[in-house]
Amino acid sequence: MGGSTTQRIGLGVIGLGRAFAMMRPSFLGPDAHPGFTIVAAADPRPEARARIAAEFGARAYATAEEMCADPGVAAVYVATPHEAHAENVRTAARAGRHVLVEKPMALSLADCTAMVGVAEMTGVVLLVGHSHSFDAPVAAARRLIASGAHGAVRMIHAFNATDFLYRPRRPEELDTARGGGAVFNQAPHQVDIVRLLAGGMATRVRAHTGAWDGARPTEGAYAALVDFEDGCFASLTYSGYAHFDTDALSDWIGETGHRRDPAAHGAARRALAASSAPEAALRQARGYGRAGAEAPSPGAHEHFGFVLACCERADLRLLPDRIEIFGDAVRSTMQLPPPRPPRREVWDAFHTAITTGTMPTQTGAWGLATMELCLAILQSAREGREITLAHQVPA
């Protein structure tokens, strides 16, 4: 994508919290994406509005409605708390703005269906991301599987263990009914990865969830077995209880591609216990508009824990900088190129969809299918039975 010929699109951001802080490097410095210019933003916090105006020269608004009425905004990135996604997408789409909405797409299938419907009715692009299905290791493994060189994929193992539940949280993030917990926050990443590698068409799921800390009364763990229509099956396991860390299985490269210190075990729990500030204030301090909220550039690609795709003639292990291929008689390595600016793949896909109509996998319909599976994990665990899926779409 050449910088001098790329069509530049005026971007508005709804919600200047942690998600935007993670996306921010995509729009700064010599590696800034050539296809987008941040021209406006909406956030209720005055300090965030002041910073976006100073850093990007963006017009700052207190509400999404005001920002979406800005004639310079052609596309919108929705990065608000989960409960607001559905209404924010409807507001943007009705104003004729293309939309990239953060995961989870929404908290109910009815809301997801309405979001897809309003995008179709207004003719705007609707994509769902960031999810880790955009990551370079996942894309490389998907290409290997699609090539047929190692036969069809038959089984996938996805396992991640983090300190998710002990990072500072707002009250709603510890309330499943309001979109809190590991299933709404973390499962969309894992489900997207597994569905992409397996071809998308999941048929049924049987799952368990764990909520083992009464002071943080939401799901901190889950395990699910997912069947696909071609006979492939996948196991998805996640724990956010800050004990074992699967970065130990990824050369101590963290989820965002940064080097981790194994000696920092327990840091999240200690920091939470030692602070006298309200937890919501600690959470807000990690967002855009506060000094030190943004991390330096990563040294490897983003990833989401241990992933092993078992094909007929080889097993593919996804790592932050390579794919390890365990064949019938030979073990080999596919080295990945150095990482690009964080989450550049998301913005490339969004720009291409807007300017050419070529859609990536992660459309609104794909996001709806992912949320169907996530909601089915909760339902299966609650009801103790297998759940059949009805809204899946192919990769």
C-alpha positions, 0 to 999 in steps of 0.5 A: 500500500503506497503512502503517496497513492493511498486514499486517506480516510477521516477516522473518528474514534468513539471511546478513548480508553485502553483499546484505543491506547493499544491502537494509538501507535498505528497512527503516529510517527513514520510508520503511521498508517497511510490510509487513515487520519484521526480527525475526531473523537468522542469521550466523556473524559475531558483529559482524553479529549484534550490529549486527542486534540493536542496529539492529533489535531482532532476535533473532540466531542463529548458524545458519539452522536456529535462526533458522527455528525462531523462531516469530516468523519468517514469511518468510525472505530468503536472502542467503548465499554461492551454495553455501548457497542450496539448503540454506537454502531447503530449511531455511526451506521445511520450517519453513513460511517463505516465501522470497526467495532472492538470485540466482543461485538455485543452482548446478545445475538439480538444486538449483533443481528441488529448491528449487521442489519443496520450496516446492510441497510445503510450500505456501510462496512462493518468489521469486528476487531481487534481480535487475535485472529488478525495476528501474523502467526494465525494468518501464516498458519491459515495459509499453510492449512489452506495450501493443503500441503499438510492435509486437512486440519483435524484437531486444534488445541488452544490454551491460554493462562494469564493474569486477566482477572486481577488487572484493574477492573471497572465494576461492570467488568466483574459482572457477567450480565454486563459483559464482564468475565473471561468469556465475553472478554477473552473467548472472542480472541480464542474462538476467532482463532480456532474458527479461522483455522478450522474454516469457520463452520462450528456445529456444537459446543460443550463447555464448563466455566469457573468462577472461583474468587468471590471477591471477583464474581465472574467467570475467570476460566472456561474450557470448551470442546467445539465440533466443526461440520467437516469433522474437525474438533477443537479444545479451548481452555482459558484461565485468568487467575494469575497462576500459571502463565502460558507466556512460558510456552512462548519464549516469554513473549507476552500477548502484545509481543513484548518481552516478559520477565518471569520473575514478575510472577504475582505482580498483578495480584500484588499491585491490586492488593497494595493500591489504596486507590479505587480499582476503577481509577486504576483501570482508567489510569491505563487508558489513553490520556494518562502518562505511561499508558502506552507500551513501547513497540513490540519485538515480536508478533502479538499472540494468544497463548498456546495454539497447536493445529493438528493436520493429517500429515503435520502439527503446526505450533503457532509462536510469536515469531515463527510456525513450527511444523512437526511433519511425518519425518521432518521438523521444520520452522517457518520464520515470520517477518519482523512485526509491523506497527501494532495491529496494522493488519486490522487497519489494512483490512478496514481500509481495503474493505472501504476502498475496494469492497474486498472484505476480510473474514472478520465481518459483522456476520463473522462477529455474530457467529463468534458471539454465538459460540461465546454465548453458547459456552456460557449457556452450556456451562449453565445448563450442563448440556451440549449446545447446537449452533445455528449462525455460523459462517465460513472463513 
